[in-house]
Amino acid sequence: MNDLNKIIHVLSVEEKKSFISHLKEKNKRHDTKNIAFFRLLDSGTSKDWETKLYETKNRPAYNALRKRLYDNLIEFIANRDFELDYSTEKSSLKLVLAAQTFIEKKLPEIAFKILRKAENKALKTDAFKVLNEIYQLQIQYAHLGVSTSLEALISKYNKNKKKVFQEEQLNLGYAYLRKQLNNINYQGNTVDFQEIINKTIDRFNISFKDTLSFKSLYQIMFITNEYAHLNNNYYSVEDYMQKSYDEVLDKEKQIGKNRYYHILILYFMANVFFRNRKFELSRAYLEKMLDQMNGEKAKYYITFFPKYALLKSLNENYSGNHDLAIEMATNTLKTNYTHSLKETSDIILVLTIFHFQKNNFKEAINVFKRLNHTDTWYEKRLGIDWCIKKNLIEILLHIELQNIDYVVSRMISFKRRYANHLKLKKDPGEFHFFKFVEHYLNTPELISSDKFKTDSEEIFTSSKDIFAISFYAWLKSKIHKTDLLKTTLELVNHNDR
């Protein structure tokens, strides 16, 4: 899919209608083909667009039309986003532009009044770069006789400049750590991520004390969440995330302030409590997340609904509301919201697990078949750890369906592809689980032996992660011949927290 198709694919129905209206207003001739071309691309029914648009092939005209449509789309989205963005930061920026106009029109008193209003708005959202623009303008035109102390302006500018620098350093550190995470997730590199974090803080001279806002907290929480994920230990970050959130919330009292980042932070908070099996707390943060999603005329509702619904369904499933969890996950897949590949794939995988835990194996395999790309394809897009979980679920599912030849084939492939990566992980639970499944298949009579029971319990009862416990629940249900769902809930709710 090329860039033009990708852009059209992510537009909502209303945005597509608005764009067509935008083109109609711009078109000066009735024979312009841009609207027809847009509709052809949107339909996705054919790729032979050139012959549909022109009676005879006309590659230069087609390429020019394609470029114009692409440029018009970018212009439309940029203008629309700016018009619809009611954030205080954008509002401050508009005031700065207005002040510049009044300065040019020789009305400095009005300009400085507007700049003071812009400053008050920008201070509320820690919009340091906008404040930089404001102070520079005020200093530049202080000679126009407006009653403002130049020394006071310079002092404010210098203090703010330090905050701009710290914010920029945090952005650089965040970008560097994201790159390192990609190397770990998608290339399978095994490193000490805590050491990388410490070196990054030193390298970019990052201080969290002066820059903590919803945006900076989101960046910190993203890295913290990934660190917990890599180490399979969310307990180690729970207190830090809670304290950081409370501190920023105390600073940012304004309703709707930095709502986009606030929603993401609430998602991270709900996720860490879910992974630590504190379902009531997780659901409480999900309710806060939903409240924020509904704010500003539900501006971000569609954007974040898949994330919200996935985590909500997981909470319901492990709280014993399995039918509701299945219904929520199924309905989420049916929505016409634009899901990312990761969101869609995660929901499919989770829905497979829900059916699997209820012994609905045929329904589970039907859902799982929607993940119809190769492991290599998924590794490049979703990471190695995601593929490992996908493969383990598939193996267990086909064991239950008695497709033993296929299981053996998949296990050989799994071992060849992922064994070394699993051995090097700090938490080798998945590797040990795979070895126990291998023993179970090769010598099923061993599963009833005391040694097998003792060895498996020693390894897996030490794990506190909800997904690791879920895998072990399958093994324990085989050992003790108990119901999988009941065993899962007992382990999840009674294993030492």
Secondary structure by P-SEA (a helix, b strand, c coil): ccaaaaaaaaccaaaaaaaaaaaaaaccccccaaaaaaaaaaaccccaaaaaacccccaaaaaaaaaaaaaaaaaaaaaaaaaacccaaaaaaaaaaaaaaaaaaccaaaaaaaaaaaaaaaaaacaaaaaaaaaaaaaaaccccccccaaaaaaaaaaaaaaaaaaaaaaaaaaaaaaaaaaaaccccccaaaaaaaaaaaaacccccccccaaaaaaaaaaaaaaaaaaccccccaaaaaaaaaaaaaaccccccaaaaaaaaaaaaaaaaaaacaaaaaaaaaaaaaaaaaccccccccccaaaaaaaaaaaaaaacaaaaaaaaaaaaaaccccccaaaaaaaaaaaaaaaaaacaaaaaaaaaccccccaaaaaacccaaaaaaaaaaaaaaaaaacaaaaaaaaaaaaaaccaaaaaacccaaaaaaaaaaaaaaacccccccaaaaaaaaacccccccaaaaaaaaaaaaaaacccaaaaaaaaaacccc
